[in-house]
């Protein structure tokens, strides 16, 4: 599990701002067409987990609980994304 968590951290540090921009655009698009609101954080982490899982071997051995724990453990480290992005207001 630590390999997954480390890979998730690395991916988020490298791509977090860009992923946040995509998530904010996606949330706005959903609102425009009348779909229920979703959290941009949920979109960011869902996509990050998907990308990291595709790159890793043996990820099928992880449980959903382990993936959720890795996400929750990493979230506080990325609180500066939005502050560093010029086009995102949270």
C-alpha positions as CSV (number, residue, x, y, z in Angstrom):
1,X,0.0,0.0,0.0
2,X,2.8,2.5,0.7
3,X,4.0,2.2,-2.9
4,X,0.5,3.2,-4.0
5,X,0.3,6.1,-1.5
6,X,3.8,7.3,-2.6
7,X,2.8,7.1,-6.3
8,X,-0.4,9.0,-5.6
9,X,1.5,11.7,-3.7
10,X,4.1,12.0,-6.5
11,X,1.3,12.3,-9.1
12,X,-0.6,14.9,-7.2
13,X,2.4,17.0,-6.6
14,X,3.3,16.9,-10.2
15,X,-0.1,17.3,-11.8
16,X,-2.4,18.6,-9.0
17,X,-2.9,22.1,-10.3
18,X,-3.8,20.9,-13.8
19,X,-6.1,18.3,-12.5
20,X,-7.8,20.8,-10.2
21,X,-8.4,23.1,-13.3
22,X,-10.0,20.2,-15.1
23,X,-12.1,19.3,-12.1
24,X,-13.4,22.8,-11.7
25,X,-14.3,23.0,-15.4
26,X,-16.1,19.6,-15.1
27,X,-18.1,20.8,-12.0
28,X,-19.1,24.0,-13.9
29,X,-20.2,22.0,-16.9
30,X,-22.3,19.7,-14.8
31,X,-24.0,22.8,-13.2
32,X,-24.7,24.3,-16.6
33,X,-26.5,21.3,-17.8
34,X,-28.4,20.8,-14.6
35,X,-26.7,17.8,-13.2
36,X,-26.3,17.4,-9.4
37,X,-23.3,19.1,-7.9
38,X,-20.1,17.1,-7.2
39,X,-17.0,18.0,-5.2
40,X,-14.0,19.1,-7.3
41,X,-11.8,17.3,-4.7
42,X,-13.7,14.0,-5.4
43,X,-13.1,14.4,-9.1
44,X,-9.4,15.2,-8.7
45,X,-8.8,12.2,-6.4
46,X,-11.0,9.8,-8.4
47,X,-9.0,10.6,-11.6
48,X,-5.6,10.5,-9.8
49,X,-6.4,7.1,-8.3
50,X,-7.5,5.9,-11.7
51,X,-4.3,7.1,-13.4
52,X,-2.0,5.8,-10.7
53,X,-3.8,2.4,-10.6
54,X,-3.4,2.1,-14.4
55,X,0.3,2.6,-14.1
56,X,0.9,0.2,-11.2
57,X,1.2,-3.6,-11.2
58,X,-0.7,-5.6,-8.7
59,X,-3.0,-2.8,-7.7
60,X,-5.8,-5.3,-7.8
61,X,-4.6,-6.5,-4.4
62,X,-5.6,-3.1,-2.8
63,X,-8.9,-2.8,-1.2
64,X,-11.2,0.2,-1.6
65,X,-10.5,1.0,2.1
66,X,-6.7,1.1,1.4
67,X,-7.2,3.4,-1.6
68,X,-9.4,5.7,0.5
69,X,-6.9,5.8,3.3
70,X,-4.1,6.8,0.9
71,X,-6.3,9.6,-0.5
72,X,-7.3,10.9,2.9
73,X,-3.7,10.8,4.2
74,X,-2.5,12.8,1.2
75,X,-5.2,15.5,1.0
76,X,-3.8,17.9,3.6
77,X,-0.5,18.0,1.7
78,X,-2.1,19.5,-1.4
79,X,-4.1,22.3,0.2
80,X,-1.9,24.8,-1.6
81,X,-3.0,23.9,-5.1
82,X,-5.8,26.3,-5.4
83,X,-3.8,29.1,-3.8
84,X,-1.1,28.6,-6.5
85,X,-3.5,28.6,-9.4
86,X,-4.5,31.9,-10.9
87,X,-7.8,30.8,-12.4
88,X,-9.3,28.8,-9.5
89,X,-11.4,30.3,-6.7
90,X,-12.5,27.9,-4.1
